[in-house]
Amino acid sequence: MPYRPTERTEARRTATREGIVAAALAQVADGGYASAGVQVVAERAAVAVGTVYRHFPSKGDLFAEAFRRASQRELDLVVRVTEPDGRSARERVAAGVEAFARRALAGPVLAYALLAEPVDPAVEAERLRFRTGYRDAFARVLEDGVRDGELSPHDTHTVAAALVGALGEALVGPLSATMRSRAHSAEPSAAGQGGAKEPLVATLVQFCEEALPRAHERVHA
């Protein structure tokens, strides 16, 4: 008779797989994608390298899954803070931008890996998919703004994509600078980090708010 896994063996297999993904995420958050080889992840997960490959055929498959988990968590936050709840579209966009920027600056190593670090093609495909997710989240807010007469009719997906692109581009420099600073000196105090973040967060929020097409402006769709 063919072997049929029991509930216990399936639970153990699932737990092992989850432990490997968690170890991969933790390694990326500590040292970036470049530091996260399969052997390093296996050691961190306390499993053999062969066990990693039994669950994930390649490093790309493993980190595509890790990337998917981390990115989904960040995207879910932006979707949540931009939900329609009586606020204006401008206020909802500002909330999404602020949440995105603060989360990135709070975890610069992971954020840089998610946004810009060179990665395998499988991981890059996930990166592009989640950029589309952010675009769609902001586009829904813009569509509400147009519907309510707060914003001029416009190509909401193009404007939303521009907002997402601007956010990523503006954050890459500060994130990489923070990583270099941490690599060459003691980690700055929480107060120092907060003081440095506030002007950048405020600037990004203001820029994105002002980029929205106001109802009295003439905008070509």
Buried (B, 14 or more C-beta within 10 A) or exposed (E): EEEEEEEEEEEEEEEBBEBBBBBBBBBBBEBBBEEBEBEBBBBBBEBEBEBBBBBBEEBBBBBBBBBBBBBEEBBEBBBEBBEEEEBBBBBBBBBBBBBBBBBBBEBBBBBBBBBBBEBBEBBBBBBEEBBBBBBBBBBBBBBBBBEEEBBBEBBBBEBBBBBBEBBBEBBBEBBBEBBEBEEEEEEBEEEEBBEBBEEBBEEBBEBBEEEBBEEEEEBEE
